[in-house]
Amino acid sequence: MSVTVVCPKCGKVMVIHGGSVDKCSYCNETFPTDLSRSATSELACQSAPRPLFLTLGMICSGLWGIAASILLILAPFDIASYSINDAPVSGAEFLRRAGVNFGFVALLCLAVSYGIWREQLWARPAMLFFWAGIGVTIVLPALNGTSTLDVVSLVFCAVTSGVAAWYLYGNAKVRAYYRRWKTNTVKTSPRSAEPLLVPPA
């Protein structure tokens, strides 16, 4: 973990890997309070580990996405067991009636797992989109008349979506974890005496 800081007095560029960020190592000038605080905060954010439930979500989403993809691949050959609304159906029938929705959820799970693993910022809204997508897969069949509306599942989906939204955007540890990947640049030049903090690429 490191931050790159430009001294507002001498204009020298420093790469700071840890410790206190209070003065320039070239001209010994004390940094402005805002620069010191920003650099220290950036280093703290970079050290934030991945929260436990994000790791569990990455593993579960990846495993479910892989398993669902395998089931879709096997469906035309009618090798595995398939059902819709607890009623057994053939693989071909499953593909015809639920293949698109099932495939959408499988791809979304794989994308979420990959995004968390690679620490991508888009993974956080993608996780909320996943729960919204589950809600859509519950409502659409009822609107199309292919099944009855599962109210219990819809309520469960709404509750879990709310909990997920709070955890992803309200939990302090999760916010600190994602903040380390956001661009946080304060522009400056040596003449303006405004500090420059450049986060690592």
Buried (B, 14 or more C-beta within 10 A) or exposed (E): BBBBBBBBBEBBEBEBEEEEBEEBEEEEBEBBEEBBBBBBBBBEBBEBEBBEBBEEBBEEBBEBBBEBBEBBEEBEEBEEEBEBEEEEBEBBBBBEBBBEBBBBBBBBBBBBBBBBBEEBEEBBEBBBBBBEBBBBBBBEBBEEEEBEEBEEEBEBBEEEBEEBEEBBEEBEBBBBBBBBEEEBEBEBEBEEEBBBBBBEE
